[in-house]
Structure formats: C-alpha cells, structure tokens
Amino acid sequence: MSDVMVAVRKIDLQDGDVLQLGEGAFPPAELPRFIDQLRHVVGERRVMVIMGDVRQLSEADMNAAGWYRK
C-alpha cells in the first residue's frame, strides 16, 4: 500500500460490522489491497467495507450484512 494514513474509529470488528472509510481516505485502486489485509485481521468474521457514505448501500447489500427493515 502507498504511504497513506487511515483513521480507524473501531478496531474490535465483529461479524456483520460495517467499516466505513471516509471518501478519499486513500486511492480507490488501493481498496482491494486494504480488504485483502483486513481479511488477515478479521478471519472468518463477515465485515463490509464502504468507502464514502453508508447510505449508498442498496437494500440487497443491507440484507446481506444482516440488516433488515422493520
């Protein structure tokens, strides 16, 4: 990864968590490498990574993360 600092607000990621990165936190081309490294940290836990506004998720994305409308 390039020399980019990323502010982390939550480091105890649990299954089903969403990790929201600020838009422009680092170059979008680096996202696959970031996710690959994150897999080493979270193991089998399902973590969704979003760069930018969480409101960009579709209903299908939210359902996949275990979020259901009530």
NUZAKOL-407031 format. One record per residue: x, y, z of N, C-alpha, C in turn; chain. Coordinates in nm, 4 decimals. Example, Ala and Ser with C-alpha at 12.3 -4.5 7.8 and 13.67 -1.06 7.14 Angstrom:
% residues 2
(node (1.3190, -0.5690, 0.7800), (1.2300, -0.4500, 0.7800), (1.3200, -0.3300, 0.7800), A)
(node (1.2850, -0.2250, 0.7080), (1.3670, -0.1060, 0.7140), (1.2900, 0.0030, 0.7870), A)
This chain:
% residues 70
(node (0.0839, -0.1179, 0.0000), (0.0000, 0.0000, 0.0000), (0.0880, 0.1238, 0.0000), A)
(node (0.0356, 0.2288, -0.0508), (0.1108, 0.3540, -0.0513), (0.1175, 0.4108, 0.0899), A)
(node (0.1956, 0.5135, 0.1077), (0.2115, 0.5760, 0.2395), (0.0918, 0.6650, 0.2698), A)
(node (-0.0161, 0.6027, 0.3166), (-0.1391, 0.6749, 0.3447), (-0.1809, 0.6432, 0.4867), A)
(node (-0.2172, 0.7462, 0.5611), (-0.2668, 0.7271, 0.6970), (-0.4185, 0.7152, 0.6927), A)
(node (-0.4727, 0.6138, 0.7596), (-0.6163, 0.5944, 0.7646), (-0.6581, 0.5997, 0.9108), A)
(node (-0.7507, 0.6891, 0.9439), (-0.8011, 0.6988, 1.0806), (-0.8982, 0.5838, 1.1048), A)
(node (-0.8759, 0.5093, 1.2106), (-0.9619, 0.3961, 1.2442), (-1.0390, 0.4320, 1.3693), A)
(node (-1.1705, 0.4208, 1.3608), (-1.2547, 0.4542, 1.4762), (-1.2944, 0.3314, 1.5554), A)
(node (-1.2998, 0.2160, 1.4909), (-1.3382, 0.0945, 1.5607), (-1.2409, -0.0152, 1.5216), A)
(node (-1.1779, -0.0756, 1.6190), (-1.0803, -0.1775, 1.5870), (-1.1232, -0.3171, 1.6299), A)
(node (-1.2298, -0.3280, 1.7092), (-1.2796, -0.4577, 1.7543), (-1.3953, -0.4988, 1.6629), A)
(node (-1.3637, -0.5389, 1.5413), (-1.4663, -0.5715, 1.4430), (-1.5316, -0.7051, 1.4748), A)
(node (-1.6636, -0.7051, 1.4685), (-1.7422, -0.8249, 1.4946), (-1.8099, -0.8698, 1.3658), A)
(node (-1.8576, -0.9929, 1.3640), (-1.9274, -1.0466, 1.2478), (-2.0466, -0.9570, 1.2129), A)
(node (-2.0540, -0.9158, 1.0868), (-2.1645, -0.8324, 1.0408), (-2.1397, -0.6833, 1.0510), A)
(node (-2.0241, -0.6413, 1.1026), (-1.9940, -0.4986, 1.1139), (-1.9694, -0.4363, 0.9772), A)
(node (-1.9888, -0.3065, 0.9707), (-1.9595, -0.2285, 0.8513), (-1.8464, -0.1339, 0.8860), A)
(node (-1.7420, -0.1371, 0.8068), (-1.6281, -0.0482, 0.8247), (-1.6415, 0.0623, 0.7208), A)
(node (-1.6717, 0.1831, 0.7691), (-1.6929, 0.2963, 0.6790), (-1.5656, 0.3784, 0.6718), A)
(node (-1.5083, 0.3842, 0.5516), (-1.3899, 0.4650, 0.5273), (-1.4351, 0.5965, 0.4672), A)
(node (-1.3748, 0.7034, 0.5090), (-1.4096, 0.8327, 0.4527), (-1.3790, 0.8367, 0.3039), A)
(node (-1.4654, 0.9025, 0.2298), (-1.4422, 0.9159, 0.0868), (-1.3095, 0.9885, 0.0670), A)
(node (-1.2231, 0.9304, -0.0125), (-1.0922, 0.9883, -0.0345), (-0.9920, 0.9526, 0.0738), A)
(node (-1.0262, 0.8553, 0.1607), (-0.9340, 0.8141, 0.2671), (-0.8020, 0.7662, 0.2079), A)
(node (-0.8097, 0.6996, 0.0958), (-0.6926, 0.6603, 0.0183), (-0.7396, 0.6285, -0.1218), A)
(node (-0.6492, 0.6132, -0.2164), (-0.6914, 0.5922, -0.3556), (-0.7785, 0.4668, -0.3710), A)
(node (-0.8901, 0.4777, -0.4436), (-0.9793, 0.3619, -0.4621), (-0.9080, 0.2396, -0.5190), A)
(node (-0.8042, 0.2588, -0.5959), (-0.7302, 0.1457, -0.6513), (-0.6621, 0.0637, -0.5414), A)
(node (-0.6426, 0.1223, -0.4234), (-0.5793, 0.0532, -0.3112), (-0.6789, -0.0271, -0.2281), A)
(node (-0.8089, -0.0075, -0.2516), (-0.9113, -0.0752, -0.1711), (-0.8971, -0.2276, -0.1733), A)
(node (-0.8758, -0.2920, -0.2890), (-0.8603, -0.4385, -0.2869), (-0.7444, -0.4849, -0.1983), A)
(node (-0.6347, -0.4115, -0.1987), (-0.5217, -0.4490, -0.1123), (-0.5566, -0.4304, 0.0345), A)
(node (-0.6294, -0.3232, 0.0657), (-0.6721, -0.2979, 0.2033), (-0.7624, -0.4124, 0.2508), A)
(node (-0.8576, -0.4517, 0.1663), (-0.9508, -0.5591, 0.2026), (-0.8760, -0.6906, 0.2209), A)
(node (-0.7796, -0.7170, 0.1357), (-0.7004, -0.8388, 0.1493), (-0.6288, -0.8425, 0.2835), A)
(node (-0.5707, -0.7306, 0.3239), (-0.5035, -0.7240, 0.4534), (-0.6030, -0.7336, 0.5689), A)
(node (-0.7191, -0.6750, 0.5510), (-0.8231, -0.6809, 0.6542), (-0.8675, -0.8245, 0.6799), A)
(node (-0.8702, -0.9048, 0.5758), (-0.9093, -1.0465, 0.5910), (-0.8183, -1.1184, 0.6891), A)
(node (-0.6916, -1.0810, 0.6926), (-0.5979, -1.1425, 0.7871), (-0.6325, -1.1049, 0.9308), A)
(node (-0.6913, -0.9880, 0.9497), (-0.7249, -0.9393, 1.0828), (-0.8577, -0.9965, 1.1315), A)
(node (-0.9581, -0.9997, 1.0443), (-1.0927, -1.0379, 1.0877), (-1.1190, -1.1872, 1.0765), A)
(node (-1.0353, -1.2595, 1.0049), (-1.0537, -1.4039, 0.9932), (-1.1849, -1.4387, 0.9255), A)
(node (-1.2653, -1.5210, 0.9910), (-1.3919, -1.5695, 0.9349), (-1.5079, -1.4725, 0.9519), A)
(node (-1.4876, -1.3661, 1.0284), (-1.5960, -1.2701, 1.0505), (-1.6301, -1.1970, 0.9206), A)
(node (-1.7594, -1.1748, 0.9001), (-1.8055, -1.1004, 0.7825), (-1.8027, -0.9522, 0.8155), A)
(node (-1.7253, -0.8761, 0.7396), (-1.7148, -0.7319, 0.7581), (-1.7324, -0.6665, 0.6224), A)
(node (-1.8234, -0.5702, 0.6143), (-1.8459, -0.4971, 0.4901), (-1.7645, -0.3687, 0.4953), A)
(node (-1.6937, -0.3390, 0.3864), (-1.6130, -0.2180, 0.3779), (-1.6782, -0.1237, 0.2779), A)
(node (-1.7028, -0.0011, 0.3216), (-1.7640, 0.1005, 0.2362), (-1.6734, 0.2222, 0.2363), A)
(node (-1.6464, 0.2722, 0.1177), (-1.5701, 0.3958, 0.1081), (-1.6692, 0.5055, 0.0726), A)
(node (-1.6899, 0.5987, 0.1633), (-1.7862, 0.7058, 0.1410), (-1.9076, 0.6889, 0.2306), A)
(node (-2.0202, 0.7396, 0.1852), (-2.1441, 0.7442, 0.2626), (-2.2117, 0.6078, 0.2696), A)
(node (-2.2433, 0.5634, 0.3916), (-2.3081, 0.4333, 0.4120), (-2.4468, 0.4290, 0.3471), A)
(node (-2.5046, 0.5442, 0.3209), (-2.6375, 0.5480, 0.2588), (-2.6351, 0.5043, 0.1131), A)
(node (-2.5158, 0.4811, 0.0574), (-2.5059, 0.4344, -0.0809), (-2.5404, 0.2861, -0.0945), A)
(node (-2.5523, 0.2146, 0.0183), (-2.5833, 0.0717, 0.0131), (-2.7241, 0.0470, -0.0393), A)
(node (-2.7369, -0.0569, -0.1189), (-2.8693, -0.0972, -0.1655), (-2.9357, -0.1817, -0.0574), A)
(node (-3.0643, -0.2049, -0.0716), (-3.1354, -0.2898, 0.0244), (-3.0771, -0.4307, 0.0234), A)
(node (-3.0379, -0.4797, -0.0932), (-2.9768, -0.6135, -0.1028), (-2.8449, -0.6187, -0.0256), A)
(node (-2.7644, -0.5108, -0.0348), (-2.6389, -0.5041, 0.0406), (-2.6664, -0.5071, 0.1908), A)
(node (-2.7673, -0.4313, 0.2325), (-2.8015, -0.4274, 0.3750), (-2.8507, -0.5636, 0.4224), A)
(node (-2.9315, -0.6303, 0.3417), (-2.9798, -0.7631, 0.3787), (-2.8646, -0.8615, 0.3907), A)
(node (-2.7672, -0.8524, 0.2994), (-2.6510, -0.9414, 0.3039), (-2.5702, -0.9207, 0.4313), A)
(node (-2.5722, -0.7990, 0.4837), (-2.4998, -0.7691, 0.6081), (-2.5828, -0.8023, 0.7318), A)
(node (-2.7040, -0.8498, 0.7107), (-2.7899, -0.8854, 0.8240), (-2.8754, -0.7709, 0.8739), A)
(node (-2.8878, -0.6640, 0.7966), (-2.9732, -0.5509, 0.8334), (-3.1061, -0.5690, 0.7638), A)
(node (-3.2120, -0.5712, 0.8384), (-3.3454, -0.5896, 0.7810), (-3.4338, -0.4747, 0.8252), A)
(node (-3.5151, -0.4269, 0.7313), (-3.6103, -0.3201, 0.7655), (-3.7181, -0.3766, 0.8547), A)
(node (-3.7613, -0.2965, 0.9491), (-3.8693, -0.3409, 1.0397), (-3.9909, -0.2563, 1.0185), A)
